[in-house]
Structure formats: structure tokens, C-alpha cells
């Protein structure tokens, strides 16, 4: 009887260790996924940022004197340059940093909107092939940033969900996995500035 | 031509409710015309062109026309469809969706990760303007036959050119090949040991399950599969049955190859 007891005990301990091992690895993998997703958001923001100089020089070619508009774009661009260098793993759990990312993005969109609106007064600029291609590229990057952000939030939700389930929640607490907070834009702020160019 | 610069798409995608209701149109063939604007002769010729394209370059291009975008922006909708259909080969992500809806008169080319080099957003925009909208202008008489034929023609041309430069195909993304190799080796080991003796197979399955679990995650699942596999292999051998493995699915149907999309492309 006694020898069986020991084996059962050993078996249970072994099983617990195995489950812990598995849970821990899963959580690590999911956390990396969340960090990677935020890194992807930053990548797409940087990619969008890198299109700007070309756009600015194209517009300058037709409308050199719109100085204030260009200055606003340069400033917004600099802010983006800062936020894309932040460590993605820090952004992953920090709502304040995520808001900062979003604000930089909104600032850039606003200044870009004004820059593109300038083209309304310059029909030759509107017709410029390079300008048109750049607009498509900008719209593309905007969509990509949206997609990347959506996936980052989804990854955070999956992580949080797994980290709350039993027995993973014990491992999570023991190993110090923090909940991945994410910032969802409240419905009230979802007003849409839309710049339309109808072909005349 | 309408140039729309909107902030709406990224705002929409950040709310989880956007994922709520979406019923994906069925992938029946390469040309999925749910509003009935493409006559059958054109459908056949487009199908042939796209089938040829896939055979020669492995790129999967599909056409979709839908009556509406189910309350989402057309970018969101087409991305969801492209992802659900998983156009493009897994690892190469060389899928592309050409989509149109009369609801708002929207057109979009949704480009998979692997084709983004060949069909950049700028190029996709050009195709939208010069091939599709030329024959199917916004708020005007639409000649869908010419529009889709020209669009498919141009896209095929670009993909063929890209393929000629680099026949091995685009970027390798997706599942880690090393992980797959290791798991296959482990499965074979379990089967071999299991054939010797069921209990030995079960123990081996346990150990291999642990190893597999630590590599790919889902440890408990791996362990259970490993143990069951070991036992089954041993028992089947003892019973003396024959396992006949049947081959893969039938021929003729068009299925997505598991490709990924990042949200690139252009539309209006």
C-alpha cells in the first residue's frame, strides 16, 4: 500500500510540472505574439512616415509657397519618428503609450489632410502621376496600420483570455505575466475627417 | 475620380465589435459573381486565365462581386473575405482578391503579403484607374466585361513578369519549417516504438508529447495525442489490421491555399 502511495504522489507531481511547463510556454509564445503585433503597428507607421518626404517634394514642385502646411507635416513626422522607436514590449501593456502612438498618428493624418487639400487648388498637381500614386500608397499604409492595430488588440485579448483561465492563471501570476491592456477608441471619438476629390 | 482619404478604416478595425457579424460569401470558383453582371462566356475565359496563372506561378487570384459589404467599409469587408478564403499559398501569401460592390459603387484590389512587391498600392491604384474604372467609371455606364477582363489581364501580366524574375516565389512567411520537421520525426518515433509494444509506445508518446508541447505549445494536447498514438499503434499491430491510407481531396474544386493578407492594395 505505501509504495503505491508514493508512486501516485510522484505521478501527480510530475503531471503538475508538465502542465506548468506547457502553460508557461504557451504564455511566453502568446506574449511574444502580442509584442510582435505592436511592433508591426510601429513598422507600418514608419512605412507611412517614410512616404512623406516624397509627397512633400512633389507638392512643393507645384505649390512651393504653402510654407505653414509643410511645417505642420514636418512636425507631425518628427513625432511619429519618436513613437516608432519605442520598445514594442513596453507598448504592449501600456495604454498611455498606445494613446501616444494613436495621437501621433492622428496628428500626422490631420497635417497630411491639409497637405492633400492644397492639391485642390492646383489641377496640374492633382493630375501628376507621382502624386496620385503616393495618395494610393498613403491610403494603403493607413489601411495597413488599421489592420495591424486590430491584430495587436486581438493578440492582446487572446493572451489575456489564456492568462485568466485555470490553471494558466496560477503560472501567469507566479511567473509575473502582466495583463496586456489595450486602448480601444471610444465610439464618441470616431468622427471621420474625409477629404474628397471628385473628378471635375 | 474620387480620392478618399479617410480615418474611418483604422477606427473601425480597433473596435472588437467589428469582428462580430460577418457571413463570408462562399468561394465557389475563381470568379464569384453574386450580382450577376459577368456573362458566362466571360466567366469561362476569366476562369481559364486565372487557372493558368495559378498553374504557372502558384498565385491565387479570385474575383468577387457582392450586393453589399454587410455594413462594413469595403476595405474591411474585402480583407475579411480574402483572409477567410485564404487565397494564395501558405508561406508565399501570393493571393489577390478583385472585388466590386454596387453598394456605394466600390471597387478594391486586396493584395496578399507575397504580392505586395509586384503589386504595390500605387500599382494597384493605377490598375483600378486604367483598367477597371476606365470601363466601369464611378457613376457612369459600366462595361463589366471589359473592366474585369482588362483588370485580370493586367494583373496576370504583372504576376507573370514577377514570376519570370523569381520562379521560386515570394517571401516565405507562416509556419516554421523546422518545427514541422521535428514534430513529424517525433510522430514517426512514437509509431515505431508503439509498434513494438503499446505501453512502450504510450510512454514514448508521453515523452515526445512533452517535447512537442514545449516547441509548439499546447503541451497537454500534444501529450494526449502522443500517448493515444503510441497505444493505438501498438494495439493495431497486435490486432494485425491493415491501415489503408487514402489520398487527398478530389480534383476540380478551387480552394484557398492558406495565404495571408496585410491590408495592402487600393480601391475607391
Contacts between the chains, C-beta under 8 A, distances in Angstrom:
chain1	res1	chain2	res2	distance
A	18	B	210	6.1
A	18	B	219	6.5
A	18	B	220	7.9
A	18	B	223	6.8
A	19	B	219	7.1
A	19	B	220	6.4
A	21	B	210	7.3
A	21	B	213	7.5
A	21	B	214	6.4
A	21	B	219	6.2
A	22	B	213	4.9
A	22	B	214	7.4
A	22	B	217	7.4
A	22	B	218	7.2
A	22	B	219	2.3
A	22	B	220	5.7
A	22	B	222	7.9
A	22	B	223	7.9
A	23	B	219	7.5
A	25	B	213	7.1
A	25	B	214	5.4
A	25	B	217	5.8
A	25	B	219	6.8
A	26	B	217	4.7
A	26	B	218	6.9
A	26	B	219	7.5
A	29	B	217	5.2
A	105	B	10	7.8
A	106	B	7	7.5
A	109	B	7	5.7
A	112	B	5	7.4
A	113	B	5	6.3
A	116	B	3	7.7
A	116	B	5	5.9
A	132	B	3	7.9
A	132	B	125	6.9
A	132	B	129	7.7
A	133	B	122	3.5
A	133	B	123	8.0
A	133	B	125	6.5
A	133	B	126	7.0
A	134	B	122	7.2
A	135	B	3	5.7
A	135	B	5	7.3
A	135	B	125	7.5
A	136	B	121	4.8
A	136	B	122	5.1
A	136	B	124	6.8
A	136	B	125	3.1
A	136	B	126	7.8
A	136	B	266	4.6
A	137	B	120	7.0
A	137	B	121	4.6
A	137	B	122	5.2
A	138	B	5	7.1
A	139	B	4	7.6
A	139	B	5	6.4
A	139	B	121	6.9
A	139	B	266	6.7
A	140	B	120	7.8
A	140	B	121	3.0
A	140	B	124	7.6
A	140	B	263	7.8
A	140	B	264	5.2
A	140	B	265	6.6
A	140	B	266	6.3
A	141	B	121	7.5
A	142	B	5	7.7
A	142	B	7	7.6
A	142	B	9	6.7
A	142	B	10	6.3
A	143	B	9	5.4
A	143	B	10	7.5
A	143	B	75	5.3
A	143	B	79	8.0
A	143	B	263	4.6
A	143	B	264	7.3
A	143	B	265	7.7
A	144	B	262	5.7
A	144	B	263	4.4
A	144	B	264	6.0
A	145	B	10	5.7
A	146	B	9	4.7
A	146	B	10	3.2
A	146	B	11	7.7
A	146	B	12	7.4
A	146	B	13	4.3
A	146	B	14	7.3
A	146	B	263	6.8
A	147	B	13	6.3
A	147	B	79	6.5
A	147	B	262	6.2
A	147	B	263	3.4
A	148	B	262	7.7
A	148	B	263	7.5
A	149	B	10	6.3
A	149	B	13	6.5
A	149	B	14	5.4
A	150	B	13	3.8
A	150	B	14	6.1
A	150	B	18	7.5
A	153	B	14	6.3
A	153	B	16	6.9
A	154	B	16	7.7
A	154	B	19	7.8
A	157	B	16	7.0
A	184	B	14	5.6
A	184	B	15	5.7
A	184	B	16	7.1
A	185	B	11	5.6
A	185	B	14	5.2
A	185	B	15	7.0
A	187	B	15	7.6
A	189	B	11	8.0
A	190	B	8	7.6
A	190	B	11	4.7
A	190	B	12	7.8
A	192	B	6	5.8
A	192	B	7	5.6
A	192	B	8	4.6
A	192	B	11	7.2
A	193	B	6	7.7
A	193	B	7	6.1
A	194	B	4	6.2
A	194	B	5	7.1
A	194	B	6	4.8
A	194	B	7	8.0
A	194	B	8	7.5
A	195	B	3	7.5
A	195	B	4	7.3
A	195	B	5	4.6
A	195	B	6	8.0
A	196	B	2	6.0
A	196	B	3	7.1
A	196	B	4	6.0
A	197	B	1	7.1
A	197	B	2	6.3
A	197	B	3	4.0
A	198	B	1	7.7
A	198	B	2	5.7
A	199	B	1	4.1
A	199	B	2	7.2
